[in-house]
Amino acid sequence: MNNKKFPEDFLWGGATAANQIEGATREAGKGWTTSDTSKFIEEPEKRMQQMLAPMTIQRVQEALEDAEGLYPKRNGIDFYHRYKEDIALLAEMGFKTFRFSISWARIFPSGDDEAPNKAGLQFYENVIDELRKYHIEPLITMSHYDFPLALSFKQNGWASRKTIDAFEKYAEVLFTRFKGKVKYWITFNEMNVIGMTGYLSGGILADKLAENQSNTQVNFQAAHHQMVAAAKATALLHKIDPEAKMGCMIVRFENYPETTNPTTILTALKSDQENFLFSDVLMKGRYPSFSKRLFDERGISLSITPEDEQLLADNTADFFSFSYYMSGIVAENEGDETAGNILASKANPYLKKSEWGWQIDPVGLRISLNKIYDRYQKPIFIVENGLGAKDTLTVDNKVNDDYRIDYLRAHIEQIAEALADGVDIIGYTPWGCIDLVSASGNEMSKRYGFIYVDLDDNGDGSLERYKKASFDWYQKVISSNGEVL
Ligand code: BGP
């Protein structure tokens, strides 16, 4: 029997994030967020480093006062005003689900205001209602690299345990307001990134740390606070809206050992364990046994209360979700490096690369899916995958993105293989389903979408939307439930 079939209720869709599409960053009462300090810089080689760099109070203030610089995430693709047109295009492709994020600072401008911002709640209710009009399931990320800056200044973001309470209040407002309308929630985007850099997701300012505090120690304590907050949000969701499901989300680093040298294999094993550290906590309800040695070796000593432990044990996530773009190598020795999502890697001679140097590895997705399902035995949502590429709009407003169709087709084929391997996969939302501002580069020229947006790296363009060749292709993939590729 050809069981490489997709389940009848498979959730085909696409993914975005508030800070990369909405714009209107100071409209309707929204507060400043960490993504508002992301400046477009000319030198491509410095862009990923800028996204991951520690930030200081002074540099944040300079960015907020900078009248000259270009901050593309403050304008996005103007989804805030164009969401009805955009959702109509997603519906035309036949989307079953749409992943977007709610910007915490649109609901609580200072992060922990007494009362929520009504205009912010109304905007997201309008988006959710528009999606449901087309029977598109909202898949909502509660925090996607746009932490409320007021809480960075007030209590250094997730470095403070107090931020757990602010997040819990934010969660309660969302789950109460949207009860019965939203079935799938995710707390933090790529929650394992905070272990590597504190500002992007944690809103941590390097110069607010005490003299004796190391970035690593603070980032892992902040990750612990986020996990406690995720457990509290899961408990709240199950109480307020029992039909809804809570997921956790990581960036998957599928890294292969470069040689058969046992020490290199061991390094790759350790790298894999670290990639799953935080999802182990949220999916299994406790820190994994390997974490003790990992923390000792890093000089990390977490402050964990008995209440924390009980919360984590009692409120594990309902599904696992992850972003997957490429695979990497655990090198035996130095060698030609290539770029990657968040982390660079040594080049793999068996793989081609995107124009941004990310190694294209569809089989790697099947490998990850098998590893993840073996580890957790819970439903899996692939919430980011895709090819960032320089698309060209023709004079008759067409984009021939066969390269993107090839990339997605190859990855969908491997999802079908993983389903036949027995992996329980519930949905697939390719990243940047409509062109948007790149997370790492703040550039529009790194396009992922089925829909072209007429906007360039300098913020110029009509903002008109045009269907690419992949728009019609994906429409057929969805209508045939993955049969026609
Ligand atoms: C992930 C983020 C997304 C998205 C993606 C692509 O890490 O969760 O927000 O941007 O990376 O990265 P980039 O936009 O840098 O190409």
Boltz pocket constraint, residues with backbone or C-beta under 6 A from the ligand:
constraints:
  - pocket:
      binder: B
      contacts: [[A, 17], [A, 20], [A, 189], [A, 190], [A, 251], [A, 323], [A, 341], [A, 384], [A, 388], [A, 431], [A, 437], [A, 438], [A, 439], [A, 440], [A, 441], [A, 446]]
      max_distance: 6.0
